[in-house]
Amino acid sequence: MKMMVVTMSDSMREEYNRRLLTTLATKESVERNVAESGGNIVGSVLLYHSTSSASERVVRYPGWAELRLLAVLPSTRGHGVGALLETGMYTTRSN
């Protein structure tokens, strides 16, 4: 698969910002996990459960749990922070 980076148009950016704000404003049935190093947050991720009414409003595939807003501090990228957050979400759900 060939991939490329493009700059978002203004309309795409507005829609993206709207979706970010909707995602962040949702409080029910959302797990927010962070990665921490030396007392500082270096990454975060949100998990929307498949059974939440919040997921039905904001996830792409209702009925499926969805990871959203996986973010890693630029200075810590390439050190497995994103993988740790993703794996942690699956581990949390299976316990």
PDB file of N, CA, C and O in Angstrom:
ATOM      1  N   MET A   1       0.840  -1.165   0.000  1.00  0.00           N
ATOM      2  CA  MET A   1       0.000   0.000   0.000  1.00  0.00           C
ATOM      3  C   MET A   1       0.888   1.231   0.000  1.00  0.00           C
ATOM      4  O   MET A   1       1.785   1.364   0.832  1.00  0.00           O
ATOM      5  N   LYS A   2       0.633   2.117  -0.927  1.00  0.00           N
ATOM      6  CA  LYS A   2       1.380   3.366  -1.007  1.00  0.00           C
ATOM      7  C   LYS A   2       0.678   4.412  -0.146  1.00  0.00           C
ATOM      8  O   LYS A   2      -0.531   4.611  -0.256  1.00  0.00           O
ATOM      9  N   MET A   3       1.443   5.070   0.702  1.00  0.00           N
ATOM     10  CA  MET A   3       0.879   6.110   1.565  1.00  0.00           C
ATOM     11  C   MET A   3       1.626   7.402   1.314  1.00  0.00           C
ATOM     12  O   MET A   3       2.787   7.398   0.903  1.00  0.00           O
ATOM     13  N   MET A   4       0.941   8.515   1.569  1.00  0.00           N
ATOM     14  CA  MET A   4       1.596   9.809   1.427  1.00  0.00           C
ATOM     15  C   MET A   4       1.031  10.779   2.454  1.00  0.00           C
ATOM     16  O   MET A   4      -0.069  10.580   2.969  1.00  0.00           O
ATOM     17  N   VAL A   5       1.764  11.794   2.739  1.00  0.00           N
ATOM     18  CA  VAL A   5       1.346  12.823   3.683  1.00  0.00           C
ATOM     19  C   VAL A   5       0.838  14.014   2.892  1.00  0.00           C
ATOM     20  O   VAL A   5       1.481  14.471   1.947  1.00  0.00           O
ATOM     21  N   VAL A   6      -0.325  14.509   3.290  1.00  0.00           N
ATOM     22  CA  VAL A   6      -0.895  15.687   2.645  1.00  0.00           C
ATOM     23  C   VAL A   6      -1.302  16.686   3.717  1.00  0.00           C
ATOM     24  O   VAL A   6      -1.558  16.310   4.861  1.00  0.00           O
ATOM     25  N   THR A   7      -1.360  17.933   3.353  1.00  0.00           N
ATOM     26  CA  THR A   7      -1.813  18.972   4.261  1.00  0.00           C
ATOM     27  C   THR A   7      -3.333  19.013   4.252  1.00  0.00           C
ATOM     28  O   THR A   7      -3.953  18.981   3.189  1.00  0.00           O
ATOM     29  N   MET A   8      -3.938  19.083   5.445  1.00  0.00           N
ATOM     30  CA  MET A   8      -5.397  19.125   5.536  1.00  0.00           C
ATOM     31  C   MET A   8      -5.927  20.448   5.003  1.00  0.00           C
ATOM     32  O   MET A   8      -5.360  21.513   5.245  1.00  0.00           O
ATOM     33  N   SER A   9      -7.019  20.349   4.278  1.00  0.00           N
ATOM     34  CA  SER A   9      -7.703  21.570   3.833  1.00  0.00           C
ATOM     35  C   SER A   9      -8.386  22.203   5.044  1.00  0.00           C
ATOM     36  O   SER A   9      -8.519  21.562   6.087  1.00  0.00           O
ATOM     37  N   ASP A  10      -8.811  23.440   4.913  1.00  0.00           N
ATOM     38  CA  ASP A  10      -9.499  24.121   6.011  1.00  0.00           C
ATOM     39  C   ASP A  10     -10.762  23.368   6.430  1.00  0.00           C
ATOM     40  O   ASP A  10     -11.041  23.242   7.622  1.00  0.00           O
ATOM     41  N   SER A  11     -11.516  22.874   5.465  1.00  0.00           N
ATOM     42  CA  SER A  11     -12.757  22.160   5.803  1.00  0.00           C
ATOM     43  C   SER A  11     -12.447  20.842   6.512  1.00  0.00           C
ATOM     44  O   SER A  11     -13.160  20.460   7.440  1.00  0.00           O
ATOM     45  N   MET A  12     -11.399  20.148   6.090  1.00  0.00           N
ATOM     46  CA  MET A  12     -10.992  18.915   6.763  1.00  0.00           C
ATOM     47  C   MET A  12     -10.535  19.218   8.184  1.00  0.00           C
ATOM     48  O   MET A  12     -10.870  18.487   9.115  1.00  0.00           O
ATOM     49  N   ARG A  13      -9.777  20.285   8.352  1.00  0.00           N
ATOM     50  CA  ARG A  13      -9.281  20.668   9.677  1.00  0.00           C
ATOM     51  C   ARG A  13     -10.441  21.015  10.602  1.00  0.00           C
ATOM     52  O   ARG A  13     -10.429  20.634  11.773  1.00  0.00           O
ATOM     53  N   GLU A  14     -11.436  21.726  10.100  1.00  0.00           N
ATOM     54  CA  GLU A  14     -12.607  22.077  10.909  1.00  0.00           C
ATOM     55  C   GLU A  14     -13.356  20.818  11.348  1.00  0.00           C
ATOM     56  O   GLU A  14     -13.747  20.708  12.510  1.00  0.00           O
ATOM     57  N   GLU A  15     -13.558  19.874  10.438  1.00  0.00           N
ATOM     58  CA  GLU A  15     -14.237  18.622  10.780  1.00  0.00           C
ATOM     59  C   GLU A  15     -13.408  17.819  11.784  1.00  0.00           C
ATOM     60  O   GLU A  15     -13.961  17.257  12.729  1.00  0.00           O
ATOM     61  N   TYR A  16     -12.114  17.762  11.590  1.00  0.00           N
ATOM     62  CA  TYR A  16     -11.222  17.053  12.508  1.00  0.00           C
ATOM     63  C   TYR A  16     -11.294  17.684  13.901  1.00  0.00           C
ATOM     64  O   TYR A  16     -11.397  16.971  14.900  1.00  0.00           O
ATOM     65  N   ASN A  17     -11.241  19.002  13.970  1.00  0.00           N
ATOM     66  CA  ASN A  17     -11.335  19.696  15.258  1.00  0.00           C
ATOM     67  C   ASN A  17     -12.683  19.432  15.924  1.00  0.00           C
ATOM     68  O   ASN A  17     -12.745  19.236  17.137  1.00  0.00           O
ATOM     69  N   ARG A  18     -13.751  19.423  15.149  1.00  0.00           N
ATOM     70  CA  ARG A  18     -15.078  19.141  15.694  1.00  0.00           C
ATOM     71  C   ARG A  18     -15.121  17.747  16.301  1.00  0.00           C
ATOM     72  O   ARG A  18     -15.641  17.554  17.400  1.00  0.00           O
ATOM     73  N   ARG A  19     -14.570  16.781  15.581  1.00  0.00           N
ATOM     74  CA  ARG A  19     -14.563  15.400  16.084  1.00  0.00           C
ATOM     75  C   ARG A  19     -13.685  15.265  17.330  1.00  0.00           C
ATOM     76  O   ARG A  19     -14.044  14.543  18.260  1.00  0.00           O
ATOM     77  N   LEU A  20     -12.549  15.944  17.359  1.00  0.00           N
ATOM     78  CA  LEU A  20     -11.697  15.923  18.549  1.00  0.00           C
ATOM     79  C   LEU A  20     -12.442  16.457  19.756  1.00  0.00           C
ATOM     80  O   LEU A  20     -12.413  15.850  20.826  1.00  0.00           O
ATOM     81  N   LEU A  21     -13.111  17.592  19.589  1.00  0.00           N
ATOM     82  CA  LEU A  21     -13.846  18.190  20.700  1.00  0.00           C
ATOM     83  C   LEU A  21     -14.986  17.286  21.160  1.00  0.00           C
ATOM     84  O   LEU A  21     -15.232  17.168  22.360  1.00  0.00           O
ATOM     85  N   THR A  22     -15.676  16.654  20.229  1.00  0.00           N
ATOM     86  CA  THR A  22     -16.744  15.716  20.586  1.00  0.00           C
ATOM     87  C   THR A  22     -16.177  14.543  21.365  1.00  0.00           C
ATOM     88  O   THR A  22     -16.740  14.132  22.380  1.00  0.00           O
ATOM     89  N   THR A  23     -15.079  14.013  20.896  1.00  0.00           N
ATOM     90  CA  THR A  23     -14.438  12.883  21.568  1.00  0.00           C
ATOM     91  C   THR A  23     -14.009  13.252  22.979  1.00  0.00           C
ATOM     92  O   THR A  23     -14.270  12.505  23.921  1.00  0.00           O
ATOM     93  N   LEU A  24     -13.360  14.383  23.132  1.00  0.00           N
ATOM     94  CA  LEU A  24     -12.864  14.790  24.441  1.00  0.00           C
ATOM     95  C   LEU A  24     -13.986  15.159  25.407  1.00  0.00           C
ATOM     96  O   LEU A  24     -13.823  15.022  26.619  1.00  0.00           O
ATOM     97  N   ALA A  25     -15.121  15.626  24.889  1.00  0.00           N
ATOM     98  CA  ALA A  25     -16.232  16.038  25.740  1.00  0.00           C
ATOM     99  C   ALA A  25     -17.036  14.856  26.270  1.00  0.00           C
ATOM    100  O   ALA A  25     -17.765  15.006  27.250  1.00  0.00           O
ATOM    101  N   THR A  26     -16.922  13.698  25.652  1.00  0.00           N
ATOM    102  CA  THR A  26     -17.675  12.523  26.064  1.00  0.00           C
ATOM    103  C   THR A  26     -17.085  11.986  27.359  1.00  0.00           C
ATOM    104  O   THR A  26     -15.877  11.765  27.450  1.00  0.00           O
ATOM    105  N   LYS A  27     -17.937  11.774  28.364  1.00  0.00           N
ATOM    106  CA  LYS A  27     -17.458  11.348  29.662  1.00  0.00           C
ATOM    107  C   LYS A  27     -17.854   9.921  30.031  1.00  0.00           C
ATOM    108  O   LYS A  27     -17.202   9.316  30.881  1.00  0.00           O
ATOM    109  N   GLU A  28     -18.881   9.372  29.433  1.00  0.00           N
ATOM    110  CA  GLU A  28     -19.348   8.065  29.865  1.00  0.00           C
ATOM    111  C   GLU A  28     -18.632   6.915  29.158  1.00  0.00           C
ATOM    112  O   GLU A  28     -18.358   6.972  27.959  1.00  0.00           O
ATOM    113  N   SER A  29     -18.338   5.877  29.928  1.00  0.00           N
ATOM    114  CA  SER A  29     -17.746   4.638  29.406  1.00  0.00           C
ATOM    115  C   SER A  29     -16.517   4.865  28.531  1.00  0.00           C
ATOM    116  O   SER A  29     -16.341   4.192  27.515  1.00  0.00           O
ATOM    117  N   VAL A  30     -15.690   5.788  28.915  1.00  0.00           N
ATOM    118  CA  VAL A  30     -14.454   6.040  28.192  1.00  0.00           C
ATOM    119  C   VAL A  30     -13.296   5.865  29.166  1.00  0.00           C
ATOM    120  O   VAL A  30     -13.281   6.471  30.238  1.00  0.00           O
ATOM    121  N   GLU A  31     -12.337   5.043  28.793  1.00  0.00           N
ATOM    122  CA  GLU A  31     -11.140   4.901  29.616  1.00  0.00           C
ATOM    123  C   GLU A  31     -10.072   5.813  29.054  1.00  0.00           C
ATOM    124  O   GLU A  31      -9.806   5.805  27.852  1.00  0.00           O
ATOM    125  N   ARG A  32      -9.469   6.590  29.914  1.00  0.00           N
ATOM    126  CA  ARG A  32      -8.374   7.463  29.516  1.00  0.00           C
ATOM    127  C   ARG A  32      -7.126   6.956  30.216  1.00  0.00           C
ATOM    128  O   ARG A  32      -7.041   7.010  31.443  1.00  0.00           O
ATOM    129  N   ASN A  33      -6.165   6.470  29.464  1.00  0.00           N
ATOM    130  CA  ASN A  33      -4.904   5.983  30.015  1.00  0.00           C
ATOM    131  C   ASN A  33      -3.766   6.870  29.562  1.00  0.00           C
ATOM    132  O   ASN A  33      -3.780   7.399  28.450  1.00  0.00           O
ATOM    133  N   VAL A  34      -2.773   7.032  30.436  1.00  0.00           N
ATOM    134  CA  VAL A  34      -1.600   7.826  30.101  1.00  0.00           C
ATOM    135  C   VAL A  34      -0.348   7.016  30.356  1.00  0.00           C
ATOM    136  O   VAL A  34      -0.333   6.110  31.190  1.00  0.00           O
ATOM    137  N   ALA A  35       0.700   7.354  29.629  1.00  0.00           N
ATOM    138  CA  ALA A  35       2.044   6.815  29.884  1.00  0.00           C
ATOM    139  C   ALA A  35       2.818   7.909  30.589  1.00  0.00           C
ATOM    140  O   ALA A  35       2.736   9.081  30.224  1.00  0.00           O
ATOM    141  N   GLU A  36       3.567   7.515  31.597  1.00  0.00           N
ATOM    142  CA  GLU A  36       4.272   8.491  32.409  1.00  0.00           C
ATOM    143  C   GLU A  36       5.738   8.090  32.511  1.00  0.00           C
ATOM    144  O   GLU A  36       6.066   6.908  32.612  1.00  0.00           O
ATOM    145  N   SER A  37       6.597   9.071  32.483  1.00  0.00           N
ATOM    146  CA  SER A  37       8.032   8.848  32.625  1.00  0.00           C
ATOM    147  C   SER A  37       8.610   9.992  33.440  1.00  0.00           C
ATOM    148  O   SER A  37       8.482  11.156  33.062  1.00  0.00           O
ATOM    149  N   GLY A  38       9.238   9.668  34.544  1.00  0.00           N
ATOM    150  CA  GLY A  38       9.849  10.694  35.373  1.00  0.00           C
ATOM    151  C   GLY A  38       8.866  11.712  35.911  1.00  0.00           C
ATOM    152  O   GLY A  38       9.215  12.875  36.116  1.00  0.00           O
ATOM    153  N   GLY A  39       7.624  11.272  36.142  1.00  0.00           N
ATOM    154  CA  GLY A  39       6.601  12.179  36.661  1.00  0.00           C
ATOM    155  C   GLY A  39       5.914  13.028  35.613  1.00  0.00           C
ATOM    156  O   GLY A  39       5.073  13.861  35.952  1.00  0.00           O
ATOM    157  N   ASN A  40       6.252  12.836  34.342  1.00  0.00           N
ATOM    158  CA  ASN A  40       5.651  13.606  33.247  1.00  0.00           C
ATOM    159  C   ASN A  40       4.819  12.689  32.354  1.00  0.00           C
ATOM    160  O   ASN A  40       5.198  11.546  32.099  1.00  0.00           O
ATOM    161  N   ILE A  41       3.689  13.199  31.885  1.00  0.00           N
ATOM    162  CA  ILE A  41       2.880  12.443  30.930  1.00  0.00           C
ATOM    163  C   ILE A  41       3.565  12.518  29.574  1.00  0.00           C
ATOM    164  O   ILE A  41       3.845  13.606  29.070  1.00  0.00           O
ATOM    165  N   VAL A  42       3.835  11.352  28.983  1.00  0.00           N
ATOM    166  CA  VAL A  42       4.518  11.308  27.690  1.00  0.00           C
ATOM    167  C   VAL A  42       3.638  10.724  26.587  1.00  0.00           C
ATOM    168  O   VAL A  42       4.042  10.683  25.425  1.00  0.00           O
ATOM    169  N   GLY A  43       2.425  10.269  26.951  1.00  0.00           N
ATOM    170  CA  GLY A  43       1.513   9.743  25.955  1.00  0.00           C
ATOM    171  C   GLY A  43       0.151   9.487  26.564  1.00  0.00           C
ATOM    172  O   GLY A  43       0.010   9.407  27.784  1.00  0.00           O
ATOM    173  N   SER A  44      -0.853   9.360  25.708  1.00  0.00           N
ATOM    174  CA  SER A  44      -2.204   9.079  26.184  1.00  0.00           C
ATOM    175  C   SER A  44      -3.018   8.400  25.100  1.00  0.00           C
ATOM    176  O   SER A  44      -2.683   8.469  23.918  1.00  0.00           O
ATOM    177  N   VAL A  45      -4.097   7.741  25.518  1.00  0.00           N
ATOM    178  CA  VAL A  45      -5.006   7.081  24.588  1.00  0.00           C
ATOM    179  C   VAL A  45      -6.374   6.981  25.250  1.00  0.00           C
ATOM    180  O   VAL A  45      -6.475   6.898  26.474  1.00  0.00           O
ATOM    181  N   LEU A  46      -7.425   6.990  24.434  1.00  0.00           N
ATOM    182  CA  LEU A  46      -8.797   6.816  24.909  1.00  0.00           C
ATOM    183  C   LEU A  46      -9.346   5.507  24.358  1.00  0.00           C
ATOM    184  O   LEU A  46      -9.065   5.142  23.217  1.00  0.00           O
ATOM    185  N   LEU A  47     -10.140   4.793  25.183  1.00  0.00           N
ATOM    186  CA  LEU A  47     -10.821   3.589  24.738  1.00  0.00           C
ATOM    187  C   LEU A  47     -12.315   3.798  24.925  1.00  0.00           C
ATOM    188  O   LEU A  47     -12.785   4.044  26.036  1.00  0.00           O
ATOM    189  N   TYR A  48     -13.049   3.699  23.836  1.00  0.00           N
ATOM    190  CA  TYR A  48     -14.510   3.769  23.870  1.00  0.00           C
ATOM    191  C   TYR A  48     -15.029   2.338  23.831  1.00  0.00           C
ATOM    192  O   TYR A  48     -14.736   1.588  22.900  1.00  0.00           O
ATOM    193  N   HIS A  49     -15.805   1.965  24.850  1.00  0.00           N
ATOM    194  CA  HIS A  49     -16.349   0.614  24.944  1.00  0.00           C
ATOM    195  C   HIS A  49     -17.470   0.409  23.936  1.00  0.00           C
ATOM    196  O   HIS A  49     -18.207   1.340  23.610  1.00  0.00           O
ATOM    197  N   SER A  50     -17.587  -0.800  23.454  1.00  0.00           N
ATOM    198  CA  SER A  50     -18.619  -1.099  22.448  1.00  0.00           C
ATOM    199  C   SER A  50     -20.024  -1.015  23.021  1.00  0.00           C
ATOM    200  O   SER A  50     -20.987  -0.866  22.269  1.00  0.00           O
ATOM    201  N   THR A  51     -20.156  -1.108  24.333  1.00  0.00           N
ATOM    202  CA  THR A  51     -21.486  -1.121  24.944  1.00  0.00           C
ATOM    203  C   THR A  51     -21.950   0.251  25.405  1.00  0.00           C
ATOM    204  O   THR A  51     -23.055   0.380  25.933  1.00  0.00           O
ATOM    205  N   SER A  52     -21.137   1.267  25.216  1.00  0.00           N
ATOM    206  CA  SER A  52     -21.513   2.593  25.719  1.00  0.00           C
ATOM    207  C   SER A  52     -22.333   3.364  24.694  1.00  0.00           C
ATOM    208  O   SER A  52     -22.139   3.222  23.487  1.00  0.00           O
ATOM    209  N   SER A  53     -23.249   4.180  25.194  1.00  0.00           N
ATOM    210  CA  SER A  53     -23.991   5.046  24.274  1.00  0.00           C
ATOM    211  C   SER A  53     -23.045   6.080  23.685  1.00  0.00           C
ATOM    212  O   SER A  53     -23.280   6.588  22.588  1.00  0.00           O
ATOM    213  N   ALA A  54     -21.958   6.397  24.424  1.00  0.00           N
ATOM    214  CA  ALA A  54     -20.952   7.327  23.893  1.00  0.00           C
ATOM    215  C   ALA A  54     -20.334   6.756  22.630  1.00  0.00           C
ATOM    216  O   ALA A  54     -20.105   7.485  21.664  1.00  0.00           O
ATOM    217  N   SER A  55     -20.062   5.447  22.630  1.00  0.00           N
ATOM    218  CA  SER A  55     -19.426   4.853  21.453  1.00  0.00           C
ATOM    219  C   SER A  55     -20.343   4.927  20.245  1.00  0.00           C
ATOM    220  O   SER A  55     -19.873   5.110  19.122  1.00  0.00           O
ATOM    221  N   GLU A  56     -21.640   4.789  20.458  1.00  0.00           N
ATOM    222  CA  GLU A  56     -22.563   4.833  19.334  1.00  0.00           C
ATOM    223  C   GLU A  56     -22.621   6.213  18.698  1.00  0.00           C
ATOM    224  O   GLU A  56     -22.967   6.345  17.523  1.00  0.00           O
ATOM    225  N   ARG A  57     -22.286   7.236  19.465  1.00  0.00           N
ATOM    226  CA  ARG A  57     -22.308   8.595  18.925  1.00  0.00           C
ATOM    227  C   ARG A  57     -21.019   8.957  18.213  1.00  0.00           C
ATOM    228  O   ARG A  57     -21.039   9.750  17.271  1.00  0.00           O
ATOM    229  N   VAL A  58     -19.896   8.392  18.643  1.00  0.00           N
ATOM    230  CA  VAL A  58     -18.637   8.900  18.106  1.00  0.00           C
ATOM    231  C   VAL A  58     -17.730   7.881  17.441  1.00  0.00           C
ATOM    232  O   VAL A  58     -16.769   8.285  16.785  1.00  0.00           O
ATOM    233  N   VAL A  59     -17.977   6.590  17.570  1.00  0.00           N
ATOM    234  CA  VAL A  59     -17.092   5.638  16.911  1.00  0.00           C
ATOM    235  C   VAL A  59     -17.550   5.372  15.486  1.00  0.00           C
ATOM    236  O   VAL A  59     -18.711   5.583  15.136  1.00  0.00           O
ATOM    237  N   ARG A  60     -16.632   4.916  14.692  1.00  0.00           N
ATOM    238  CA  ARG A  60     -16.928   4.668  13.284  1.00  0.00           C
ATOM    239  C   ARG A  60     -17.789   3.411  13.105  1.00  0.00           C
ATOM    240  O   ARG A  60     -18.653   3.376  12.229  1.00  0.00           O
ATOM    241  N   TYR A  61     -17.558   2.381  13.927  1.00  0.00           N
ATOM    242  CA  TYR A  61     -18.280   1.116  13.799  1.00  0.00           C
ATOM    243  C   TYR A  61     -19.007   0.798  15.106  1.00  0.00           C
ATOM    244  O   TYR A  61     -18.434   0.135  15.970  1.00  0.00           O
ATOM    245  N   PRO A  62     -20.261   1.253  15.277  1.00  0.00           N
ATOM    246  CA  PRO A  62     -21.005   0.963  16.504  1.00  0.00           C
ATOM    247  C   PRO A  62     -21.005  -0.540  16.795  1.00  0.00           C
ATOM    248  O   PRO A  62     -21.132  -1.362  15.888  1.00  0.00           O
ATOM    249  N   GLY A  63     -20.863  -0.876  18.065  1.00  0.00           N
ATOM    250  CA  GLY A  63     -20.794  -2.280  18.465  1.00  0.00           C
ATOM    251  C   GLY A  63     -19.369  -2.766  18.643  1.00  0.00           C
ATOM    252  O   GLY A  63     -19.152  -3.848  19.187  1.00  0.00           O
ATOM    253  N   TRP A  64     -18.396  -1.991  18.196  1.00  0.00           N
ATOM    254  CA  TRP A  64     -16.986  -2.344  18.338  1.00  0.00           C
ATOM    255  C   TRP A  64     -16.331  -1.343  19.287  1.00  0.00           C
ATOM    256  O   TRP A  64     -16.613  -0.147  19.223  1.00  0.00           O
ATOM    257  N   ALA A  65     -15.466  -1.827  20.158  1.00  0.00           N
ATOM    258  CA  ALA A  65     -14.666  -0.910  20.978  1.00  0.00           C
ATOM    259  C   ALA A  65     -13.661  -0.226  20.059  1.00  0.00           C
ATOM    260  O   ALA A  65     -13.266  -0.780  19.033  1.00  0.00           O
ATOM    261  N   GLU A  66     -13.254   0.973  20.432  1.00  0.00           N
ATOM    262  CA  GLU A  66     -12.353   1.716  19.557  1.00  0.00           C
ATOM    263  C   GLU A  66     -11.341   2.521  20.358  1.00  0.00           C
ATOM    264  O   GLU A  66     -11.699   3.240  21.292  1.00  0.00           O
ATOM    265  N   LEU A  67     -10.059   2.391  19.978  1.00  0.00           N
ATOM    266  CA  LEU A  67      -9.012   3.243  20.530  1.00  0.00           C
ATOM    267  C   LEU A  67      -9.030   4.549  19.756  1.00  0.00           C
ATOM    268  O   LEU A  67      -9.160   4.557  18.532  1.00  0.00           O
ATOM    269  N   ARG A  68      -8.897   5.660  20.487  1.00  0.00           N
ATOM    270  CA  ARG A  68      -8.883   6.967  19.826  1.00  0.00           C
ATOM    271  C   ARG A  68      -7.848   7.864  20.475  1.00  0.00           C
ATOM    272  O   ARG A  68      -7.468   7.682  21.632  1.00  0.00           O
ATOM    273  N   LEU A  69      -7.413   8.821  19.709  1.00  0.00           N
ATOM    274  CA  LEU A  69      -6.513   9.873  20.182  1.00  0.00           C
ATOM    275  C   LEU A  69      -5.262   9.323  20.847  1.00  0.00           C
ATOM    276  O   LEU A  69      -4.874   9.776  21.924  1.00  0.00           O
ATOM    277  N   LEU A  70      -4.637   8.352  20.209  1.00  0.00           N
ATOM    278  CA  LEU A  70      -3.340   7.871  20.680  1.00  0.00           C
ATOM    279  C   LEU A  70      -2.324   8.959  20.361  1.00  0.00           C
ATOM    280  O   LEU A  70      -2.118   9.307  19.198  1.00  0.00           O
ATOM    281  N   ALA A  71      -1.700   9.487  21.388  1.00  0.00           N
ATOM    282  CA  ALA A  71      -0.753  10.587  21.202  1.00  0.00           C
ATOM    283  C   ALA A  71       0.491  10.328  22.042  1.00  0.00           C
ATOM    284  O   ALA A  71       0.404   9.851  23.174  1.00  0.00           O
ATOM    285  N   VAL A  72       1.642  10.648  21.475  1.00  0.00           N
ATOM    286  CA  VAL A  72       2.921  10.460  22.158  1.00  0.00           C
ATOM    287  C   VAL A  72       3.734  11.737  22.023  1.00  0.00           C
ATOM    288  O   VAL A  72       3.809  12.331  20.947  1.00  0.00           O
ATOM    289  N   LEU A  73       4.338  12.149  23.120  1.00  0.00           N
ATOM    290  CA  LEU A  73       5.194  13.321  23.122  1.00  0.00           C
ATOM    291  C   LEU A  73       6.290  13.136  22.070  1.00  0.00           C
ATOM    292  O   LEU A  73       6.957  12.101  22.068  1.00  0.00           O
ATOM    293  N   PRO A  74       6.492  14.101  21.184  1.00  0.00           N
ATOM    294  CA  PRO A  74       7.474  13.931  20.106  1.00  0.00           C
ATOM    295  C   PRO A  74       8.862  13.497  20.583  1.00  0.00           C
ATOM    296  O   PRO A  74       9.519  12.697  19.916  1.00  0.00           O
ATOM    297  N   SER A  75       9.306  14.003  21.703  1.00  0.00           N
ATOM    298  CA  SER A  75      10.658  13.655  22.175  1.00  0.00           C
ATOM    299  C   SER A  75      10.769  12.211  22.660  1.00  0.00           C
ATOM    300  O   SER A  75      11.878  11.717  22.863  1.00  0.00           O
ATOM    301  N   THR A  76       9.640  11.525  22.849  1.00  0.00           N
ATOM    302  CA  THR A  76       9.686  10.126  23.301  1.00  0.00           C
ATOM    303  C   THR A  76       9.260   9.143  22.216  1.00  0.00           C
ATOM    304  O   THR A  76       9.174   7.942  22.470  1.00  0.00           O
ATOM    305  N   ARG A  77       8.997   9.634  21.027  1.00  0.00           N
ATOM    306  CA  ARG A  77       8.610   8.737  19.928  1.00  0.00           C
ATOM    307  C   ARG A  77       9.773   7.816  19.576  1.00  0.00           C
ATOM    308  O   ARG A  77      10.944   8.184  19.672  1.00  0.00           O
ATOM    309  N   GLY A  78       9.403   6.602  19.163  1.00  0.00           N
ATOM    310  CA  GLY A  78      10.417   5.621  18.793  1.00  0.00           C
ATOM    311  C   GLY A  78      10.924   4.806  19.978  1.00  0.00           C
ATOM    312  O   GLY A  78      11.859   4.018  19.836  1.00  0.00           O
ATOM    313  N   HIS A  79      10.311   4.993  21.146  1.00  0.00           N
ATOM    314  CA  HIS A  79      10.736   4.268  22.347  1.00  0.00           C
ATOM    315  C   HIS A  79       9.654   3.320  22.857  1.00  0.00           C
ATOM    316  O   HIS A  79       9.745   2.836  23.985  1.00  0.00           O
ATOM    317  N   GLY A  80       8.645   3.050  22.057  1.00  0.00           N
ATOM    318  CA  GLY A  80       7.621   2.080  22.421  1.00  0.00           C
ATOM    319  C   GLY A  80       6.477   2.605  23.278  1.00  0.00           C
ATOM    320  O   GLY A  80       5.690   1.817  23.803  1.00  0.00           O
ATOM    321  N   VAL A  81       6.372   3.926  23.430  1.00  0.00           N
ATOM    322  CA  VAL A  81       5.310   4.492  24.265  1.00  0.00           C
ATOM    323  C   VAL A  81       3.937   4.178  23.668  1.00  0.00           C
ATOM    324  O   VAL A  81       3.035   3.755  24.392  1.00  0.00           O
ATOM    325  N   GLY A  82       3.768   4.377  22.373  1.00  0.00           N
ATOM    326  CA  GLY A  82       2.490   4.096  21.722  1.00  0.00           C
ATOM    327  C   GLY A  82       2.115   2.625  21.834  1.00  0.00           C
ATOM    328  O   GLY A  82       0.963   2.293  22.111  1.00  0.00           O
ATOM    329  N   ALA A  83       3.085   1.747  21.619  1.00  0.00           N
ATOM    330  CA  ALA A  83       2.831   0.309  21.740  1.00  0.00           C
ATOM    331  C   ALA A  83       2.463  -0.053  23.171  1.00  0.00           C
ATOM    332  O   ALA A  83       1.580  -0.882  23.391  1.00  0.00           O
ATOM    333  N   LEU A  84       3.122   0.553  24.139  1.00  0.00           N
ATOM    334  CA  LEU A  84       2.808   0.317  25.545  1.00  0.00           C
ATOM    335  C   LEU A  84       1.371   0.738  25.859  1.00  0.00           C
ATOM    336  O   LEU A  84       0.643   0.010  26.535  1.00  0.00           O
ATOM    337  N   LEU A  85       0.966   1.906  25.371  1.00  0.00           N
ATOM    338  CA  LEU A  85      -0.398   2.371  25.592  1.00  0.00           C
ATOM    339  C   LEU A  85      -1.413   1.442  24.949  1.00  0.00           C
ATOM    340  O   LEU A  85      -2.421   1.101  25.568  1.00  0.00           O
ATOM    341  N   GLU A  86      -1.163   1.034  23.726  1.00  0.00           N
ATOM    342  CA  GLU A  86      -2.085   0.147  23.028  1.00  0.00           C
ATOM    343  C   GLU A  86      -2.175  -1.205  23.727  1.00  0.00           C
ATOM    344  O   GLU A  86      -3.271  -1.711  23.964  1.00  0.00           O
ATOM    345  N   THR A  87      -1.047  -1.778  24.050  1.00  0.00           N
ATOM    346  CA  THR A  87      -1.019  -3.068  24.740  1.00  0.00           C
ATOM    347  C   THR A  87      -1.678  -2.953  26.106  1.00  0.00           C
ATOM    348  O   THR A  87      -2.398  -3.858  26.528  1.00  0.00           O
ATOM    349  N   GLY A  88      -1.437  -1.853  26.793  1.00  0.00           N
ATOM    350  CA  GLY A  88      -2.044  -1.637  28.096  1.00  0.00           C
ATOM    351  C   GLY A  88      -3.552  -1.595  28.039  1.00  0.00           C
ATOM    352  O   GLY A  88      -4.215  -2.076  28.957  1.00  0.00           O
ATOM    353  N   MET A  89      -4.106  -1.036  26.991  1.00  0.00           N
ATOM    354  CA  MET A  89      -5.555  -0.980  26.855  1.00  0.00           C
ATOM    355  C   MET A  89      -6.118  -2.383  26.675  1.00  0.00           C
ATOM    356  O   MET A  89      -7.157  -2.706  27.251  1.00  0.00           O
ATOM    357  N   TYR A  90      -5.457  -3.214  25.893  1.00  0.00           N
ATOM    358  CA  TYR A  90      -5.938  -4.583  25.703  1.00  0.00           C
ATOM    359  C   TYR A  90      -5.775  -5.385  26.977  1.00  0.00           C
ATOM    360  O   TYR A  90      -6.657  -6.171  27.324  1.00  0.00           O
ATOM    361  N   THR A  91      -4.671  -5.207  27.679  1.00  0.00           N
ATOM    362  CA  THR A  91      -4.440  -5.913  28.931  1.00  0.00           C
ATOM    363  C   THR A  91      -5.481  -5.502  29.962  1.00  0.00           C
ATOM    364  O   THR A  91      -6.021  -6.353  30.669  1.00  0.00           O
ATOM    365  N   THR A  92      -5.766  -4.212  30.056  1.00  0.00           N
ATOM    366  CA  THR A  92      -6.763  -3.711  30.996  1.00  0.00           C
ATOM    367  C   THR A  92      -8.119  -4.338  30.724  1.00  0.00           C
ATOM    368  O   THR A  92      -8.825  -4.726  31.654  1.00  0.00           O
ATOM    369  N   ARG A  93      -8.485  -4.439  29.453  1.00  0.00           N
ATOM    370  CA  ARG A  93      -9.804  -4.972  29.087  1.00  0.00           C
ATOM    371  C   ARG A  93      -9.897  -6.463  29.338  1.00  0.00           C
ATOM    372  O   ARG A  93     -10.991  -6.960  29.606  1.00  0.00           O
ATOM    373  N   SER A  94      -8.795  -7.202  29.263  1.00  0.00           N
ATOM    374  CA  SER A  94      -8.868  -8.649  29.414  1.00  0.00           C
ATOM    375  C   SER A  94      -8.822  -9.094  30.876  1.00  0.00           C
ATOM    376  O   SER A  94      -9.105 -10.255  31.174  1.00  0.00           O
ATOM    377  N   ASN A  95      -8.471  -8.188  31.790  1.00  0.00           N
ATOM    378  CA  ASN A  95      -8.415  -8.539  33.223  1.00  0.00           C
ATOM    379  C   ASN A  95      -9.750  -8.360  33.890  1.00  0.00           C
ATOM    380  O   ASN A  95      -9.880  -8.609  35.088  1.00  0.00           O
TER     381      ASN A  95
END
